[in-house]
Amino acid sequence: MTAAATLLSTWIAHLRDERRFAANSVEAYERDVAAFLGFLSHHLGGEPSAQDLAALEPRDLRAYLAHRRQGHDALADRSISRALAAIRSFYRYLERRHGVANARLALVRGPKLKRSLPRPVSETAARNLISEAQDAREDWIGARDAALVTLLYAAGLRISEALALSGADRPLPEVLRVIGKGGKERIVPLLAAAREAVERYAELCPYALTEDAPLFRANRGGALSPRMAQDLMQRLRGRLGLPSSATPHALRHSFATHLLANGGDLRAIQELLGHESLSTTQTYASVEAKKILQLYRRAHPRA
């Protein structure tokens, strides 16, 4: 029978090449399932085969999840849930492509997670972040940072989607085609302010923004990474006194919440964000309802 490690490699290639998953998603799936297979090597006394994967009992999977809750690198409930989802995705692939089925593992339930509400920044804070981003030691770096923050807020892009843009995308169109999670395509309109900010950066950038090169460049010319974008937001929120929740992804939350607060349709926002389920988008309605309730309690004379 085929070794489980070989099956893992073919699954990862499937996610990357056929389903076009983002690189960070592929890395997370591979990390979670590789850890599971590593545990099974000790648990079963040898490298697992496809036959071993088909014969696993729910108690074996529960033993793995219990193992991941222990030690100095113990996983929190949300990470446990993510690891379980990765293992289930792996098994779905095994059943479809290799005939390796194990329905018994569906009996294993992950931890119950309390859904946390998105934490957007205010409209004023979003404007201040854009303005503050322009204050850099070099004009082109300030223009780059302002363009990135403007694009995230104006279009609701994930940071990976914004950093995936290349020189071939210039000048940005009024309607941008975005490839999101799972290779799902969506169409996002772009405000003139976002297009102009990106073009100003492109004109100042000292590196050639060729068609096959990344649009957003690091200080030394390489591709700007998600970690660098996180560091940028950390510096900006420190200077503006914003909470630690003011991350690049918070700008995506702000995009959705501010659209909803100004009369945006929930279904339209779902399409703009690329959410598969409307229930995911409805969390923004909860944020807005909570804000209204807080305002009511502060303002009503009998509150």
C-alpha positions in Angstrom: 0.0 0.0 0.0 1.1 3.6 -0.7 2.8 5.4 2.2 0.8 8.1 3.9 3.7 10.6 3.3 3.4 10.0 -0.4 -0.4 10.6 -0.3 0.2 13.8 1.6 2.6 15.0 -1.1 0.0 14.3 -3.9 -2.7 16.1 -1.8 -0.6 19.2 -1.3 0.2 19.3 -5.1 -3.5 19.0 -5.7 -4.3 21.9 -3.4 -1.5 24.0 -4.9 -1.7 23.2 -8.6 -5.4 22.1 -9.2 -7.4 24.0 -6.6 -5.0 27.0 -6.7 -5.0 27.5 -2.9 -3.0 30.5 -1.6 0.6 29.6 -0.5 -0.1 30.3 3.2 -3.2 28.1 3.1 -1.3 25.2 1.5 1.5 25.6 4.1 -1.1 25.5 7.0 -2.8 22.3 5.6 0.6 20.6 5.1 1.8 21.5 8.5 -1.4 20.2 10.2 -1.6 16.9 8.4 2.2 16.3 8.5 2.0 16.7 12.3 -0.9 14.2 12.4 1.0 11.6 10.3 4.1 12.2 12.5 2.0 11.4 15.6 0.7 8.2 13.9 4.2 7.0 13.2 4.8 6.9 17.0 1.3 5.8 17.8 1.3 2.9 15.4 4.9 2.0 15.7 5.9 2.8 12.1 5.1 5.1 9.2 1.4 4.7 8.4 0.2 3.4 5.1 -3.0 4.1 3.2 -4.4 0.9 4.7 -3.5 2.2 8.2 -5.4 5.5 7.5 -8.4 3.5 6.4 -8.3 1.4 9.5 -7.9 4.2 12.1 -10.5 4.3 14.9 -12.1 7.4 16.4 -10.0 6.8 19.5 -6.8 7.2 17.5 -7.9 10.6 16.2 -9.0 11.6 19.7 -5.6 10.6 21.0 -3.9 12.9 18.5 -6.1 15.8 19.4 -5.4 15.2 23.1 -1.7 15.1 22.3 -1.9 18.5 20.6 -3.4 20.0 23.8 -0.3 19.0 25.9 3.2 20.4 26.3 4.8 23.8 25.8 3.4 24.1 22.3 -0.2 23.1 23.2 -2.8 24.3 20.7 -5.8 26.4 21.6 -9.3 25.3 20.7 -9.4 27.3 17.4 -6.1 25.7 16.3 -7.4 22.3 17.3 -10.5 22.9 15.2 -8.3 24.0 12.2 -6.1 20.9 12.5 -9.2 18.6 12.5 -10.6 20.4 9.5 -7.3 19.8 7.6 -7.4 16.1 8.5 -10.9 15.8 7.3 -10.1 17.6 4.0 -7.2 15.2 3.5 -9.5 12.2 4.0 -12.0 13.6 1.6 -9.3 13.8 -1.0 -8.1 10.2 -0.2 -11.6 8.9 -0.7 -12.2 10.7 -4.0 -8.8 10.1 -5.6 -7.5 6.9 -4.0 -10.5 5.0 -2.6 -9.3 5.3 1.0 -12.4 5.8 3.1 -12.9 6.0 6.8 -16.4 7.2 7.8 -15.8 6.4 11.4 -13.6 9.4 11.9 -16.6 11.7 11.3 -17.7 10.7 14.8 -14.9 12.8 16.3 -16.1 16.3 17.1 -13.9 19.3 17.5 -14.1 21.8 20.4 -17.1 24.2 20.4 -15.9 27.6 19.4 -17.4 30.8 20.4 -17.7 32.9 17.3 -15.8 36.1 17.8 -17.1 39.3 16.2 -14.9 41.2 13.7 -13.1 44.2 15.2 -13.0 46.9 12.6 -11.4 50.3 13.0 -13.6 53.4 12.8 -13.9 55.5 9.7 -11.8 58.2 11.3 -9.1 55.7 12.2 -9.1 54.3 8.7 -8.5 57.8 7.3 -5.8 58.4 9.9 -4.0 55.2 9.0 -3.8 56.1 5.4 -2.6 59.6 6.2 0.0 58.3 8.7 1.3 55.7 6.3 2.5 58.4 4.0 5.0 59.7 6.7 8.1 57.6 5.8 11.8 58.4 5.5 11.5 58.0 1.7 8.7 59.3 -0.5 8.3 56.1 -2.5 8.0 54.0 0.7 5.4 56.4 2.1 3.5 56.2 -1.2 3.7 52.4 -1.1 2.4 52.1 2.4 -0.4 54.5 1.8 -1.4 52.7 -1.4 -1.5 49.3 0.4 -3.6 50.6 3.3 -5.9 52.4 0.9 -6.4 49.3 -1.3 -7.1 47.0 1.7 -9.7 49.5 3.1 -11.2 50.6 -0.2 -11.6 47.1 -1.7 -11.8 44.8 1.3 -8.9 42.6 0.0 -7.1 40.1 2.1 -3.5 41.0 2.5 -2.5 37.9 0.4 -4.7 39.1 -2.4 -3.3 42.6 -2.4 0.3 41.3 -2.4 -0.5 38.9 -5.2 -0.9 41.9 -7.6 1.8 42.2 -10.2 3.1 44.9 -12.6 0.7 43.4 -15.2 -2.2 44.7 -13.1 -1.2 48.3 -13.7 -2.9 50.6 -14.1 -5.5 49.2 -11.8 -8.9 49.0 -13.5 -12.2 50.3 -12.2 -13.2 46.7 -11.6 -10.6 44.2 -10.3 -10.7 40.5 -10.8 -9.5 38.8 -7.6 -8.6 35.2 -7.0 -9.4 34.5 -3.3 -9.4 31.5 -1.0 -9.7 28.1 -2.7 -9.1 29.7 -6.1 -12.5 31.3 -6.0 -12.8 34.3 -8.3 -14.7 37.5 -7.5 -15.0 41.0 -9.0 -14.3 44.0 -6.9 -14.9 47.6 -7.9 -12.1 50.0 -7.1 -12.5 53.6 -6.0 -10.6 56.2 -7.9 -8.7 57.1 -4.6 -7.3 53.5 -4.4 -6.3 53.5 -8.1 -4.6 56.9 -7.9 -2.8 55.9 -4.7 -1.4 52.8 -6.3 -0.4 54.7 -9.5 1.4 57.4 -7.4 3.4 54.7 -5.7 4.2 53.0 -9.0 5.5 56.3 -10.4 7.8 56.8 -7.4 9.0 53.2 -7.0 12.7 53.0 -7.9 12.3 49.4 -9.0 11.0 48.3 -12.4 7.4 47.0 -12.0 7.6 44.6 -14.9 4.6 42.5 -15.8 5.9 39.3 -14.1 7.2 41.1 -10.9 5.2 41.8 -7.7 3.5 45.2 -7.6 4.3 45.9 -4.0 8.0 45.9 -3.3 10.0 45.7 -0.1 12.7 48.4 0.7 15.4 46.4 -1.1 13.3 45.5 -4.1 12.0 42.1 -3.2 8.3 41.2 -2.8 6.6 42.9 0.1 5.6 40.0 2.5 2.5 39.6 4.7 4.9 39.9 7.7 6.1 43.2 6.5 2.5 44.4 6.1 1.8 43.3 9.7 4.8 45.2 10.9 3.7 48.3 9.1 0.3 48.2 10.7 1.9 47.6 14.1 4.0 50.8 13.7 1.0 52.8 12.5 -1.3 51.7 15.3 1.4 52.5 17.8 1.8 56.0 16.5 -2.0 56.5 16.4 -2.8 54.8 19.7 -5.0 52.2 18.2 -5.6 48.8 19.7 -3.7 45.6 18.7 -6.8 44.5 16.8 -5.9 47.1 14.1 -4.3 44.7 11.7 -4.3 44.5 7.9 -7.3 42.1 8.1 -9.1 44.7 10.3 -9.2 47.0 7.3 -11.2 44.2 5.4 -13.5 44.1 8.4 -13.8 47.9 8.3 -14.6 47.8 4.6 -17.6 45.5 5.2 -18.8 47.2 8.4 -18.7 50.7 7.0 -20.5 49.6 3.8 -23.2 48.0 5.9 -23.5 51.1 8.2 -24.0 53.3 5.2 -26.8 51.2 3.6 -24.9 48.5 1.8 -26.8 45.3 1.0 -25.7 42.2 2.9 -25.8 40.0 -0.2 -23.7 42.5 -2.2 -21.2 42.7 0.6 -21.0 38.9 0.6 -20.1 39.0 -3.1 -17.5 41.7 -2.6 -15.8 39.8 0.2 -16.0 36.5 -1.6 -17.7 34.7 1.3 -19.2 31.3 0.4 -21.8 31.5 3.1 -24.1 34.5 4.0 -23.8 33.5 7.6 -20.1 34.6 7.6 -21.1 38.0 6.2 -23.9 38.3 8.8 -21.4 38.7 11.6 -20.9 42.3 10.3 -24.6 42.9 10.9 -24.0 41.8 14.5 -21.2 44.3 14.9 -23.4 47.1 13.6 -26.3 46.1 15.8 -24.0 46.0 18.8 -22.7 49.5 18.0 -26.3 50.8 17.7 -27.2 49.2 21.1 -24.1 50.9 22.8 -25.1 54.2 21.3 -28.7 53.8 22.5 -27.5 53.0 26.1 -25.2 56.0 26.1 -27.7 58.5 24.7 -31.1 57.5 26.0 -32.1 59.5 29.2 -33.6 56.4 30.9 -30.8 54.0 30.0 
